[in-house]
Amino acid sequence: MAMEVVIEKKEEKKEKKKRKVAWGITGSGDRLVETVEIMKEIKKQYQSEVDIRVYLSKAGDQVVKYYRLVDDLKENFERIYVEINPNSPFLAGQLQLGKFEFLLIAPATSNTVAKISMGIADSLLSNAAIMGLKAFVPFYIMPSDYEEGMIVTKLPNGRDMKLRIRKEDVEHVKKLAGMDDVFILEKPEEIHRVFKKHFKPEEGY
């Protein structure tokens, strides 16, 4: 009888174990607020199945503070890590060991996109992406500089700022798009499709 109780408890633990997703945030303020809102929605939709862990680059940590999103992230996501160096926290190794279902970087600066496309692994998120791809881990990325031309982005004070997207930055995006297991996202709303592809949402969603 005691043996049956132990077995049942072990089975319950297995059922409650969630699959992990690594969400990286870089130093781009463009669509950052919208992305955080989407990720909060997704967390609710998949709360019994998915453990979303947030990884901030050094610049990402600064921008999150600049946009006053620190408390919002802490209230909605249990585990938030800030870059110390390319291997600390040890995200790259955990990806290679299969600890995460996939890596998502949203939004991604042109700097991060260029590093990954060129194989430069000198930051936490560029290293994680490159090492993860070597181990066949799916990688989703939403570049801030997606298409050549002009865009208007929102500053923390609510003002609009016009930016030019250079063809040089877009070329790095195109290079990434041609790589195995790399999926380019154009806007935050597309993140919903990523989770739907990998997980089953809660009833009612």
Secondary structure, 3 states (H helix, E strand, C coil): CHHHHHHHHHHHHHHHCCEEEEEEECCCCCCHHHHHHHHHHHHHHCCCCEEEEEEECHHHHHHHHHCCCHHHHHHHCCCEEECCECCECCHHHHHHCCCEEEEEEEEECHHHHHHHHHCCCCCHHHHHHHHHHHCCCCEEEEECCCCCEEEEEECCCCCEEEEEECHHHHHHHHHHHCCCCEEECCCHHHHHHHHHHHCCCCCCC
